[in-house]
């Protein structure tokens, strides 16, 4: 009688205790581009979060405005870094940076 695939796998698993059915996790390389992208994404999230808090009608408008100006300055400093010209960044990421930069320049929220 022919064994089913499941029976064969069970026998194989029981015969070899080191046999593991879990797939290997792929190790991602940490590149300068990946680190830069994470930092910029974090800066964009901080700016957007502060804008949303300001427009929610809170009493802390002036302190949030000050924090927003600091966060915007940090974002601009990150994207104006001369080393970024040599990085291979995805087009989608670059367009997101440009959209955020345009919002800062036109002061549209």
C-alpha positions in Angstrom: 0.0 0.0 0.0 1.4 3.4 -0.9 2.2 5.8 1.9 0.7 9.2 1.8 3.0 12.2 1.7 2.0 13.0 5.3 3.1 9.6 6.5 6.4 9.9 4.8 7.0 13.3 6.3 6.1 12.1 9.7 8.5 9.2 9.4 11.2 11.5 8.2 10.6 13.9 11.0 10.7 11.1 13.6 13.9 9.6 12.2 15.8 12.9 12.1 15.4 15.0 15.3 17.2 17.9 13.7 14.7 18.1 10.8 12.8 21.4 11.0 9.7 22.4 9.0 10.1 26.1 9.8 11.4 28.1 6.8 14.5 30.1 7.4 14.1 33.7 8.0 15.9 35.8 5.4 18.5 38.1 6.9 18.1 41.6 5.6 21.2 43.6 5.0 21.3 46.9 6.8 22.5 49.3 4.2 23.1 53.1 4.5 20.1 53.6 2.3 17.9 51.5 4.6 19.1 53.4 7.7 18.5 56.8 5.9 15.1 55.8 4.8 14.1 54.8 8.3 15.3 58.1 9.7 13.5 60.1 7.1 10.3 58.1 7.5 10.4 58.7 11.2 11.0 62.5 10.7 8.0 62.6 8.3 5.8 60.8 10.8 6.8 63.2 13.6 6.0 66.2 11.4 2.6 64.8 10.4 1.8 63.8 14.0 2.6 67.3 15.3 0.5 68.9 12.5 -2.5 66.7 13.4 -2.2 67.5 17.1 -2.1 71.2 16.3 -5.2 71.0 14.2 -7.1 68.9 16.8 -8.0 72.1 18.8 -5.6 71.6 21.7 -4.6 74.3 24.2 -0.9 73.5 23.6 -0.9 75.1 20.1 2.2 77.3 20.7 4.4 74.6 22.2 3.3 72.2 19.4 4.1 74.9 16.8 7.6 75.3 18.3 8.1 71.5 18.2 6.8 71.4 14.7 9.4 74.0 13.6 12.2 72.0 15.2 11.0 68.8 13.5 10.7 70.5 10.1 14.2 71.8 10.5 15.5 68.4 11.3 13.7 66.9 8.3 15.2 69.5 5.9 18.6 69.0 7.3 18.3 65.2 6.7 17.2 65.6 3.1 19.8 68.3 2.3 22.7 66.0 3.4 25.2 65.8 0.5 25.8 62.1 1.1 22.3 61.3 -0.1 23.2 62.1 -3.6 25.2 58.9 -3.8 22.5 56.7 -2.4 20.3 54.5 -4.5 16.9 55.3 -3.2 13.5 54.1 -4.6 11.5 56.5 -6.7 8.5 56.1 -4.5 10.5 57.2 -1.5 11.9 60.1 -3.3 8.5 61.3 -4.4 7.3 61.1 -0.8 10.2 63.3 0.3 9.4 65.8 -2.5 5.7 65.9 -1.5 6.6 66.5 2.1 9.1 69.2 1.1 6.5 70.9 -1.0 4.1 71.0 1.9 6.7 72.6 4.0 7.5 75.2 1.4 3.9 76.1 0.6 2.9 75.9 4.3 -0.2 73.8 3.3 -1.3 71.4 5.9 
